[in-house]
Amino acid sequence: MTPANDESAVSDAHSKPQLILSEDLTVVDATDAFLAARSLSRDDIAGRSIFDVFPDEAGKNHSSVPHAGEEHLHLALEAAGDGVWEWDILGNRFDFSTRGRAMLGYDESEIGNRLDNWLAITHPDDQERVRANTMACMKGRIPFVSTEYRVRCKDGSWKWLLSRGAVVQRDEKGWATRMVGTTLDISAEQETLRRANFDSLTSLPNRNLFRDRLEKEVQSARRNGKTVALLFIDLDRFKEVNDLLGHDAGDKLLRECANRILSCVRAADTVARLGGDEFTVILIDLESRAHVEDIAQKILDALARPFELSQQRAHVSGSIGITLYPDDGIDPERLVRNADQAMYVSKNAGRNQFHFFTRSMQEQAWHRITMMGELRNALPRKELQLYFQPVVELASGRVAKGEALLRWMHPQKGMLLPSEFIALAEESGLIHEFGNWVFMQASAWSKRWTELTGTLFQVSVNASPVQFMQRKRALHWGRYLSELGLAWNSMSVEITEGVLFNTSSSTAEQLLDMRDAGIQVAIDDFGTGYSSMAYLKRFDVDYLKIDQSFVRGTAPNSTRRTIAETIIVMAHKLGLKVIAEGVETPEQRDWLQHAGCDFGQGYLFSQPVPPEEFEQLLSLHSPAVSGR
């Protein structure tokens, strides 16, 4: 029977370190108890009263909890929605309550009553942790066991469970003979935690978890006098692949990149995705700087292998910046910032390489930030100008076309070439605004020179792969030409082989729009990238521009000359015209003309010049102009 005054005793347990010990619910001091309960009123038990199991001091002998007290505990926990378990260690019997089995979808007969049966449905990655924690509690190393792990449900899905338990009985030698505990479904909490800390695409730690782990590793290294390395990885040409092949292919590439990076590091290291195409790696317990270099090179090699995406083969690479704690920074934020700076050094140095942070990089970073701000003001301040280089018909020597080339007239640095600022324009998104401005300016000059020569005078402009992110560009350009009263083939757009090869639906649509509208397409630097005859015909390419590296090889039996001559023959077979770039000597011109090349472009004829000087060249080489 329960004493009348024990109802108040149960209520008092809220505020005191007191525990329920016997079946009559007599409250005793916590230091002598082995089974604790946070109890509520009897009304609360019918709703949600949660009892947690705690052990006594390790090694003390106690008899089992009397049956009636266990029944009270069992009922309360069942009401709270917890599963209750009991393990008879000597008899090797593991009993799990009906509520516990039901949360996993099993009935009484579908899971055996041995601990091995329970471990059999525990996730393989979690089994060792469950065993280790349980053994530590049995041996008295920890006061109670509390383990989060995954269990396979009847329907094949996995649920996250939190099991808490304690040894409640030991023999005269102190060996654990009986454990009891509870199990709670924490899948919802784990999913919330996963979304907050892991990247949904790659399942890698996200920026939040990365920052937390870096902070902890730095603190640990500070205590133990160790070194931590941080690798900041940015994928090269990912935006091009993503824009050209589509976002699904881009997502697949990011997942594969994550797996490749993971394969290069140890389990104790951390690989995270910060967002976009940026990854980080935290390396701990380092033996030497050479060890960091080896891992960085492994990552570069792994990323450089081709990716099979959407029945297309794509290539990217990685630019890596590396910082070391404590040499390059003593706090996580500085380490990340310095690694980012080192990464940009790798990218600007040619990509597909790694660099360790140096103090001089801080100056370069400030220079880059300054340049970015100045570039944003370049167009409003009218600092951008077009220069033009003539394209000469080799058979007649007349200036047949012109290529528009962008120049930045920097107020302090003077004239800057595209190689010095286009990458910044692409990164910032300014390339779209710049590209439209170049097309409109070049179109206006095409109109003027068409009127001046009395015949259509085509001007070509270069299009960055990033520009193909904007849909309907060809239609907008075509309408602008119509407003000027120009035929659409008054303009030609030069693209790289990579744009032609990695064609997403958006890029293909724009290339086909150009073809249908009459805007001509030239493949720049042909022979240096991916070459596909099928794509040349599909998109009705008009010109191939032989890269200057093939033109320089003028020796009669040189491999470069052979390649150039082969390109000319192949292009003519496909109905394409050929423009040779980098023509600098009369010998090169004569050889190209003899090989059947249609046009030449290079310093032999003229370097890029302002439009007024270009107009003078027209007057020298065009009978219609010189006769006026």
C-alpha positions as CSV (number, residue, x, y, z in Angstrom):
1,M,0.0,0.0,0.0
2,T,1.2,3.6,-0.7
3,P,1.4,5.8,2.4
4,A,-1.1,8.7,2.3
5,N,1.7,11.3,2.6
6,D,3.7,10.0,-0.4
7,E,1.6,11.9,-2.9
8,S,3.2,15.1,-1.7
9,A,6.6,13.5,-1.6
10,V,6.4,12.7,-5.3
11,S,5.5,16.3,-5.9
12,D,8.5,17.5,-3.9
13,A,10.9,15.6,-6.1
14,H,10.7,18.4,-8.7
15,S,12.9,20.7,-6.7
16,K,15.2,18.3,-4.7
17,P,17.9,15.9,-5.8
18,Q,15.7,13.0,-4.6
19,L,15.0,9.6,-6.3
20,I,12.3,7.0,-6.1
21,L,13.7,3.8,-4.7
22,S,11.0,1.3,-3.5
23,E,7.6,0.1,-4.5
24,D,5.9,2.2,-1.8
25,L,7.5,5.4,-3.5
26,T,9.3,6.3,-0.3
27,V,11.7,9.2,-1.3
28,V,15.3,8.8,-0.2
29,D,18.4,10.9,-0.7
30,A,20.0,10.9,-4.1
31,T,23.4,9.8,-3.0
32,D,22.1,6.4,-1.9
33,A,19.7,5.9,-4.8
34,F,20.3,4.1,-8.0
35,L,17.1,5.0,-9.9
36,A,16.2,8.6,-10.4
37,A,13.0,10.1,-11.6
38,R,11.9,13.6,-12.5
39,S,8.2,13.2,-11.4
40,L,5.2,15.3,-12.0
41,S,1.8,15.1,-10.5
42,R,-0.4,12.1,-11.0
43,D,-2.4,14.1,-13.5
44,D,0.7,14.8,-15.5
45,I,1.6,11.1,-15.6
46,A,-1.5,10.5,-17.7
47,G,-0.3,13.1,-20.1
48,R,3.5,13.4,-20.4
49,S,5.6,12.6,-17.3
50,I,9.2,11.7,-18.3
51,F,11.3,9.4,-16.1
52,D,15.0,9.2,-16.8
53,V,17.1,6.3,-15.5
54,F,20.3,7.1,-13.6
55,P,22.7,4.7,-11.9
56,D,24.1,4.7,-8.4
57,E,27.8,4.9,-7.6
58,A,29.7,2.4,-9.7
59,G,30.5,-0.8,-8.0
60,K,27.8,-0.8,-5.2
61,N,25.6,-3.8,-4.9
62,H,21.9,-3.4,-5.0
63,S,19.0,-5.7,-5.5
64,S,16.7,-5.2,-8.4
65,V,13.9,-2.6,-8.2
66,P,10.8,-4.3,-6.8
67,H,8.2,-5.3,-9.3
68,A,5.5,-2.8,-8.3
69,G,7.9,0.2,-8.6
70,E,9.0,-1.0,-12.0
71,E,5.4,-1.2,-13.1
72,H,4.8,2.4,-12.1
73,L,8.0,3.5,-13.9
74,H,7.0,1.5,-17.0
75,L,3.5,3.0,-17.2
76,A,4.8,6.5,-16.8
77,L,7.4,6.1,-19.5
78,E,4.9,4.5,-21.9
79,A,2.6,7.4,-21.3
80,A,5.4,9.8,-22.2
81,G,5.9,8.1,-25.5
82,D,9.3,6.5,-24.6
83,G,10.2,2.9,-25.3
84,V,11.4,1.0,-22.2
85,W,14.1,-1.7,-22.3
86,E,15.6,-4.1,-19.9
87,W,18.7,-6.2,-20.3
88,D,19.3,-9.3,-18.2
89,I,23.0,-9.5,-18.8
90,L,23.5,-13.0,-17.1
91,G,20.6,-14.5,-19.0
92,N,21.4,-12.6,-22.2
93,R,17.8,-11.5,-22.5
94,F,17.0,-8.1,-24.0
95,D,13.3,-7.0,-23.6
96,F,12.0,-4.0,-25.5
97,S,8.5,-2.6,-24.7
98,T,5.6,-2.7,-27.0
99,R,5.8,1.0,-27.4
100,G,9.4,0.8,-28.4
101,R,8.9,-1.8,-31.0
102,A,5.9,0.0,-32.4
103,M,7.9,3.2,-33.0
104,L,9.9,1.1,-35.5
105,G,7.0,-0.7,-37.0
106,Y,7.7,-4.1,-35.5
107,D,5.4,-6.4,-33.5
108,E,6.4,-8.6,-30.6
109,S,7.5,-11.5,-32.7
110,E,9.6,-9.7,-35.3
111,I,12.6,-8.8,-33.1
112,G,14.2,-11.4,-30.9
113,N,15.0,-11.0,-27.2
114,R,18.8,-11.0,-27.4
115,L,21.0,-7.9,-27.6
116,D,22.4,-9.2,-30.8
117,N,19.0,-9.0,-32.4
118,W,18.8,-5.4,-31.6
119,L,22.3,-4.7,-32.8
120,A,21.5,-6.5,-36.1
121,I,19.1,-3.7,-37.0
122,T,21.4,-0.9,-35.7
123,H,23.2,1.0,-38.5
124,P,26.6,-0.5,-39.2
125,D,28.3,2.8,-38.7
126,D,26.8,3.2,-35.2
127,Q,27.2,-0.4,-33.8
128,E,30.7,0.1,-32.4
129,R,29.6,3.3,-30.6
130,V,26.6,1.6,-29.1
131,R,28.8,-1.3,-27.8
132,A,31.5,1.0,-26.5
133,N,29.2,3.2,-24.6
134,T,27.3,0.3,-23.1
135,M,30.5,-1.4,-22.0
136,A,31.8,1.8,-20.4
137,C,28.7,2.0,-18.3
138,M,28.8,-1.7,-17.3
139,K,32.4,-1.2,-16.1
140,G,31.5,1.9,-14.2
141,R,33.6,4.2,-16.3
142,I,30.6,6.5,-16.9
143,P,27.6,6.9,-14.6
144,F,25.0,6.2,-17.2
145,V,24.8,5.5,-20.9
146,S,23.3,8.0,-23.4
147,T,23.7,7.2,-27.1
148,E,22.3,8.5,-30.3
149,Y,22.2,6.0,-33.1
150,R,20.2,4.8,-36.1
151,V,18.0,1.8,-36.3
152,R,16.4,0.2,-39.4
153,C,12.6,0.3,-39.3
154,K,10.4,-2.5,-40.7
155,D,9.8,-0.5,-43.8
156,G,13.5,-0.2,-44.5
157,S,13.9,3.4,-43.4
158,W,16.2,4.6,-40.7
159,K,15.2,6.3,-37.5
160,W,17.5,8.2,-35.1
161,L,17.0,7.0,-31.5
162,L,18.3,8.3,-28.2
163,S,18.8,5.5,-25.6
164,R,19.5,6.3,-22.0
165,G,20.1,3.6,-19.4
166,A,22.0,2.5,-16.3
167,V,23.2,-0.5,-14.4
168,V,20.6,-1.2,-11.7
169,Q,22.0,-4.5,-10.4
170,R,25.5,-5.8,-9.8
171,D,26.7,-9.1,-8.2
172,E,28.8,-9.4,-5.1
173,K,32.0,-8.8,-7.2
174,G,30.6,-5.6,-8.7
175,W,29.9,-7.1,-12.1
176,A,26.9,-5.6,-13.9
177,T,24.0,-8.1,-14.1
178,R,21.1,-5.9,-15.1
179,M,20.5,-2.7,-17.0
180,V,17.3,-0.7,-17.7
181,G,16.6,2.3,-19.8
182,T,14.5,4.3,-22.2
183,T,14.6,4.9,-25.9
184,L,13.2,8.0,-27.6
185,D,12.6,8.7,-31.3
186,I,14.7,11.8,-32.1
187,S,14.5,11.6,-35.9
188,A,12.8,15.0,-36.2
189,E,15.4,16.6,-34.1
190,Q,18.2,15.0,-36.0
191,E,16.7,16.1,-39.3
192,T,16.4,19.7,-38.0
193,L,20.0,19.4,-36.9
194,R,21.1,18.0,-40.2
195,R,19.5,20.8,-42.2
196,A,21.1,23.4,-39.9
197,N,24.6,21.9,-40.2
198,F,24.9,19.9,-43.4
199,D,24.7,20.8,-47.1
200,S,21.6,19.4,-48.6
201,L,23.3,18.7,-52.0
202,T,26.5,17.0,-51.0
203,S,25.7,16.0,-47.3
204,L,29.0,17.7,-46.3
205,P,29.2,20.0,-43.3
206,N,27.9,23.4,-44.3
207,R,29.4,26.8,-43.4
208,N,27.9,26.8,-39.9
209,L,29.3,23.4,-38.9
210,F,32.6,24.1,-40.7
211,R,33.1,27.3,-38.6
212,D,32.2,25.3,-35.4
213,R,34.7,22.5,-36.2
214,L,37.5,24.9,-37.2
215,E,37.0,26.8,-33.9
216,K,37.2,23.5,-32.0
217,E,40.3,22.3,-33.9
218,V,42.1,25.6,-33.3
219,Q,41.3,25.4,-29.6
220,S,42.6,21.8,-29.5
221,A,45.7,22.7,-31.4
222,R,46.3,25.6,-29.0
223,R,46.1,23.4,-26.0
224,N,48.3,20.6,-27.5
225,G,50.8,22.7,-29.4
226,K,49.7,21.2,-32.7
227,T,49.3,22.5,-36.3
228,V,46.1,22.8,-38.2
229,A,45.9,23.3,-42.0
230,L,43.0,24.9,-43.8
231,L,42.6,24.3,-47.5
232,F,40.2,26.7,-49.4
233,I,39.2,25.1,-52.7
234,D,37.4,26.9,-55.6
235,L,36.5,25.0,-58.7
236,D,37.8,26.4,-62.0
237,R,35.3,26.7,-64.9
238,F,32.5,25.3,-62.8
239,K,30.2,28.2,-63.7
240,E,30.9,27.5,-67.4
241,V,29.9,23.9,-67.0
242,N,26.9,24.7,-64.9
243,D,25.6,27.4,-67.4
244,L,26.3,25.3,-70.4
245,L,25.2,21.8,-69.3
246,G,22.5,22.9,-66.9
247,H,22.0,23.0,-63.2
248,D,21.2,19.3,-62.9
249,A,24.6,18.5,-64.4
250,G,26.2,21.1,-62.2
251,D,24.7,19.6,-59.1
252,K,25.9,16.1,-60.1
253,L,29.4,17.6,-60.7
254,L,29.4,19.2,-57.2
255,R,28.4,15.9,-55.6
256,E,31.2,14.0,-57.4
257,C,33.7,16.7,-56.5
258,A,32.7,16.3,-52.8
259,N,33.3,12.5,-53.0
260,R,36.6,13.0,-54.7
261,I,37.8,15.4,-52.1
262,L,36.7,13.1,-49.3
263,S,38.6,10.3,-50.8
264,C,41.9,12.3,-50.5
265,V,41.7,12.9,-46.7
266,R,41.5,11.0,-43.5
267,A,38.3,10.3,-41.5
268,A,39.4,12.6,-38.8
269,D,39.7,15.5,-41.2
270,T,36.8,17.7,-42.2
271,V,35.6,18.4,-45.7
272,A,32.9,21.1,-46.0
273,R,31.0,22.9,-48.7
274,L,30.7,26.7,-48.0
275,G,28.3,27.2,-50.9
276,G,28.5,27.4,-54.7
277,D,31.7,25.8,-55.9
278,E,33.7,26.5,-52.8
279,F,34.9,23.7,-50.5
280,T,37.2,23.7,-47.5
281,V,39.3,21.0,-45.8
282,I,40.5,21.1,-42.2
283,L,43.6,18.9,-41.7
284,I,44.6,18.0,-38.1
285,D,47.4,16.1,-36.5
286,L,49.9,17.1,-39.2
287,E,53.3,15.6,-39.4
288,S,54.8,18.1,-41.7
289,R,54.2,20.8,-44.4
290,A,54.9,18.1,-47.0
291,H,51.9,16.1,-45.7
292,V,49.7,19.1,-46.5
293,E,51.3,19.5,-50.0
294,D,50.7,15.8,-50.7
295,I,47.0,16.1,-49.9
296,A,46.6,19.3,-51.8
297,Q,48.1,17.7,-54.9
298,K,45.9,14.6,-54.5
299,I,42.9,16.8,-54.5
300,L,44.0,18.7,-57.6
301,D,44.7,15.4,-59.4
302,A,41.3,14.0,-58.4
303,L,39.4,17.1,-59.6
304,A,41.3,17.2,-62.9
305,R,39.9,13.9,-64.0
306,P,37.0,14.1,-66.5
307,F,33.4,14.1,-65.2
308,E,30.7,12.2,-67.1
309,L,27.6,14.4,-66.9
310,S,24.4,14.1,-68.8
311,Q,26.1,12.1,-71.6
312,Q,28.7,14.8,-71.8
313,R,32.3,14.8,-70.6
314,A,33.2,17.9,-68.7
315,H,36.5,19.1,-67.3
316,V,37.1,21.3,-64.3
317,S,40.0,21.8,-62.0
318,G,40.7,23.3,-58.6
319,S,42.5,26.4,-57.2
320,I,43.6,25.9,-53.6
321,G,44.8,28.3,-51.0
322,I,46.3,27.0,-47.8
323,T,46.8,28.5,-44.4
324,L,48.4,27.0,-41.3
325,Y,47.6,27.6,-37.6
326,P,49.3,29.2,-35.8
327,D,51.7,30.6,-38.5
328,D,49.2,32.4,-40.7
329,G,46.6,33.2,-38.1
330,I,45.5,32.4,-34.5
331,D,41.7,32.7,-35.0
332,P,39.4,30.9,-37.5
333,E,38.2,34.1,-39.3
334,R,41.8,35.2,-40.1
335,L,42.7,31.6,-41.3
336,V,39.7,31.6,-43.6
337,R,40.4,35.1,-45.0
338,N,44.1,34.3,-45.6
339,A,43.2,30.9,-47.3
340,D,40.8,32.7,-49.5
341,Q,43.5,35.2,-50.6
342,A,45.9,32.3,-51.3
343,M,43.3,30.6,-53.4
344,Y,42.9,33.7,-55.6
345,V,46.7,33.7,-56.1
346,S,46.4,30.1,-57.4
347,K,43.5,31.1,-59.7
348,N,45.3,34.1,-61.1
349,A,48.5,32.2,-61.6
350,G,46.8,29.8,-64.0
351,R,44.5,27.6,-61.9
352,N,44.8,23.9,-61.1
353,Q,47.5,24.6,-58.5
354,F,47.8,25.4,-54.8
355,H,49.6,28.1,-52.9
356,F,50.4,28.6,-49.2
357,F,49.5,32.0,-47.8
358,T,52.2,34.6,-47.6
359,R,52.2,38.1,-46.1
360,S,52.6,39.7,-49.5
361,M,49.2,38.2,-50.5
362,Q,47.5,40.7,-48.2
363,E,48.7,43.5,-50.4
364,Q,47.5,41.7,-53.5
365,A,44.1,41.1,-52.0
366,W,43.7,44.8,-51.3
367,H,44.7,45.5,-54.8
368,R,42.1,43.1,-56.1
369,I,39.4,44.7,-54.0
370,T,40.4,48.1,-55.1
371,M,40.4,47.1,-58.8
372,M,36.9,45.6,-58.4
373,G,35.6,48.9,-57.1
374,E,37.3,50.9,-59.8
375,L,36.0,48.5,-62.5
376,R,32.4,49.1,-61.3
377,N,32.9,52.8,-62.1
378,A,34.7,52.2,-65.4
379,L,31.6,52.3,-67.7
380,P,29.8,55.3,-66.0
381,R,33.0,57.2,-66.1
382,K,33.5,56.4,-69.8
383,E,36.8,54.7,-69.2
384,L,36.1,51.7,-71.5
385,Q,37.0,52.0,-75.1
386,L,37.0,49.8,-78.2
387,Y,40.0,49.2,-80.3
388,F,39.8,47.4,-83.6
389,Q,42.2,45.0,-85.4
390,P,41.8,44.5,-89.1
391,V,41.1,41.1,-90.6
392,V,42.7,41.0,-94.1
393,E,41.6,38.9,-97.0
394,L,44.8,37.1,-97.9
395,A,44.1,36.7,-101.6
396,S,43.5,40.4,-102.3
397,G,45.1,42.2,-99.3
398,R,42.0,44.2,-98.5
399,V,40.7,44.8,-95.0
400,A,37.6,42.6,-95.1
401,K,36.5,42.6,-91.5
402,G,37.4,44.0,-88.1
403,E,37.6,42.6,-84.6
404,A,36.5,44.8,-81.7
405,L,38.7,44.5,-78.6
406,L,37.9,46.1,-75.2
407,R,40.4,48.4,-73.4
408,W,40.2,50.0,-70.0
409,M,41.7,53.4,-69.8
410,H,42.5,53.4,-66.1
411,P,43.1,56.9,-64.7
412,Q,46.3,55.9,-62.9
413,K,47.5,52.7,-64.6
414,G,46.9,53.7,-68.2
415,M,45.5,51.3,-70.8
416,L,44.7,47.8,-69.4
417,L,44.1,44.8,-71.7
418,P,41.2,42.4,-71.1
419,S,43.5,39.8,-69.5
420,E,43.9,42.2,-66.7
421,F,40.3,42.8,-65.8
422,I,37.9,40.4,-67.6
423,A,38.1,37.8,-64.9
424,L,37.0,40.4,-62.4
425,A,34.2,41.4,-64.7
426,E,33.0,37.8,-64.9
427,E,33.2,37.2,-61.2
428,S,31.3,40.4,-60.4
429,G,28.7,40.0,-63.1
430,L,29.7,43.2,-64.8
431,I,30.5,41.1,-67.9
432,H,26.9,41.2,-69.0
433,E,26.8,45.0,-68.9
434,F,30.2,45.3,-70.6
435,G,29.2,42.7,-73.2
436,N,26.1,44.6,-74.2
437,W,28.0,47.9,-74.4
438,V,30.7,46.4,-76.6
439,F,28.1,44.9,-79.0
440,M,26.2,48.2,-79.3
441,Q,29.4,50.3,-79.8
442,A,30.7,47.8,-82.4
443,S,27.4,47.7,-84.2
444,A,27.5,51.5,-84.5
445,W,31.0,51.4,-86.0
446,S,29.9,48.6,-88.4
447,K,27.1,50.8,-89.7
448,R,29.5,53.7,-90.2
449,W,32.0,51.6,-92.1
450,T,29.3,49.9,-94.1
451,E,28.2,53.3,-95.3
452,L,31.8,54.5,-95.8
453,T,32.8,51.4,-97.9
454,G,29.5,51.0,-99.7
455,T,29.4,47.4,-98.8
456,L,28.5,45.4,-95.7
457,F,31.4,45.6,-93.3
458,Q,31.3,43.0,-90.6
459,V,32.7,43.5,-87.1
460,S,33.2,40.7,-84.6
461,V,33.0,40.8,-80.8
462,N,34.1,38.3,-78.2
463,A,31.5,36.7,-76.0
464,S,32.5,35.3,-72.6
465,P,31.0,31.9,-71.6
466,V,29.4,33.7,-68.6
467,Q,27.4,35.9,-71.0
468,F,25.5,32.9,-72.2
469,M,23.8,32.7,-68.7
470,Q,21.4,35.4,-70.0
471,R,18.7,33.9,-72.3
472,K,17.5,35.6,-75.4
473,R,20.7,37.6,-75.8
474,A,20.9,36.9,-79.6
475,L,17.3,38.2,-80.0
476,H,18.0,41.4,-78.1
477,W,21.1,42.0,-80.2
478,G,19.3,41.2,-83.4
479,R,16.5,43.7,-82.6
480,Y,19.2,46.3,-81.9
481,L,20.7,45.7,-85.3
482,S,17.3,46.1,-86.9
483,E,16.9,49.4,-85.1
484,L,20.1,50.6,-86.7
485,G,19.0,49.4,-90.1
486,L,21.8,46.8,-90.3
487,A,21.6,43.2,-91.5
488,W,22.2,40.8,-88.7
489,N,25.2,39.4,-90.4
490,S,26.9,42.7,-90.0
491,M,28.1,41.3,-86.7
492,S,30.0,38.2,-85.8
493,V,30.3,36.7,-82.3
494,E,33.5,34.9,-81.4
495,I,33.3,32.1,-78.8
496,T,35.7,29.5,-77.6
497,E,35.5,25.8,-78.4
498,G,34.4,25.1,-74.8
499,V,31.2,27.1,-75.2
500,L,30.4,25.1,-78.4
501,F,31.3,21.7,-76.8
502,N,29.5,22.2,-73.4
503,T,26.1,23.2,-74.7
504,S,23.3,23.5,-72.2
505,S,19.8,24.1,-73.5
506,S,20.2,27.8,-72.8
507,T,23.5,28.1,-74.8
508,A,22.2,25.9,-77.6
509,E,19.1,28.0,-77.9
510,Q,21.2,31.2,-78.2
511,L,23.5,29.7,-80.7
512,L,20.6,28.5,-82.8
513,D,18.9,32.0,-82.4
514,M,22.1,33.5,-83.9
515,R,22.1,31.1,-86.7
516,D,18.5,31.7,-87.5
517,A,18.9,35.5,-87.3
518,G,22.0,35.6,-89.4
519,I,24.5,36.7,-86.7
520,Q,27.6,34.8,-87.7
521,V,29.6,32.7,-85.3
522,A,33.4,32.3,-85.2
523,I,35.3,29.7,-83.1
524,D,38.2,31.5,-81.5
525,D,41.6,29.8,-80.7
526,F,40.5,26.7,-82.6
527,G,42.6,23.6,-82.0
528,T,43.5,24.5,-78.4
529,G,40.4,23.0,-76.7
530,Y,37.7,20.5,-77.4
531,S,37.0,20.0,-81.1
532,S,33.9,18.4,-82.4
533,M,32.9,18.4,-86.1
534,A,29.3,17.5,-85.2
535,Y,28.9,20.7,-83.2
536,L,30.4,22.8,-86.0
537,K,27.6,21.6,-88.3
538,R,24.8,21.6,-85.8
539,F,25.2,25.3,-85.0
540,D,26.2,26.3,-88.5
541,V,29.5,27.9,-87.5
542,D,30.8,30.4,-90.1
543,Y,34.5,30.9,-89.2
544,L,37.3,29.0,-87.6
545,K,40.1,31.1,-86.2
546,I,43.4,29.2,-86.1
547,D,45.2,29.9,-82.8
548,Q,48.4,31.8,-83.2
549,S,50.4,29.0,-81.6
550,F,49.9,27.0,-84.9
551,V,50.8,30.0,-87.1
552,R,54.2,30.4,-85.5
553,G,55.4,27.0,-86.6
554,T,56.4,28.0,-90.2
555,A,59.1,25.4,-90.7
556,P,58.0,23.2,-93.7
557,N,57.8,20.0,-91.8
558,S,56.7,21.3,-88.4
559,T,53.9,19.6,-86.6
560,R,52.2,23.0,-86.0
561,R,52.2,23.8,-89.7
562,T,50.7,20.4,-90.5
563,I,47.9,20.9,-87.9
564,A,47.1,24.3,-89.3
565,E,47.0,23.0,-92.9
566,T,44.8,20.2,-91.8
567,I,42.4,22.6,-90.1
568,I,42.2,24.7,-93.3
569,V,41.3,21.6,-95.4
570,M,38.8,20.3,-92.9
571,A,37.1,23.7,-92.5
572,H,36.7,24.1,-96.3
573,K,35.2,20.6,-96.6
574,L,32.6,21.7,-94.0
575,G,31.9,25.0,-95.8
576,L,33.7,27.2,-93.2
577,K,36.0,30.1,-93.8
578,V,39.3,30.2,-91.9
579,I,41.0,33.1,-90.2
580,A,44.6,32.7,-89.1
581,E,45.6,34.7,-85.9
582,G,49.0,36.0,-85.0
583,V,50.4,36.6,-88.5
584,E,53.5,38.6,-87.9
585,T,55.8,38.0,-90.9
586,P,55.5,38.0,-94.7
587,E,56.6,34.4,-94.7
588,Q,53.7,33.3,-92.5
589,R,51.3,35.3,-94.7
590,D,52.6,33.6,-97.9
591,W,52.5,30.1,-96.4
592,L,49.0,30.6,-95.2
593,Q,47.8,32.0,-98.5
594,H,49.4,29.1,-100.3
595,A,47.7,26.7,-97.9
596,G,44.3,28.2,-98.9
597,C,43.6,30.2,-95.7
598,D,41.0,32.8,-96.3
599,F,41.9,35.6,-93.9
600,G,44.8,36.7,-91.8
601,Q,45.0,38.8,-88.6
602,G,48.1,40.0,-86.8
603,Y,50.8,42.6,-86.3
604,L,52.0,42.2,-89.9
605,F,48.8,44.0,-90.9
606,S,48.2,46.2,-87.8
607,Q,48.0,46.0,-84.1
608,P,44.6,46.9,-82.5
609,V,44.0,50.6,-82.9
610,P,41.4,53.2,-82.0
611,P,38.4,53.4,-84.4
612,E,39.7,56.6,-86.0
613,E,43.0,55.0,-87.0
614,F,41.2,51.9,-88.1
615,E,39.2,54.1,-90.5
616,Q,42.5,55.3,-92.0
617,L,43.4,51.7,-92.6
618,L,40.2,51.2,-94.4
619,S,40.9,54.1,-96.7
620,L,44.3,52.6,-97.6
621,H,43.0,49.1,-98.3
622,S,39.5,49.8,-99.7
623,P,39.1,51.2,-103.2
624,A,35.6,52.6,-102.4
625,V,37.0,54.6,-99.4
626,S,40.2,55.8,-101.0
627,G,38.4,57.0,-104.1
628,R,36.1,59.4,-102.1
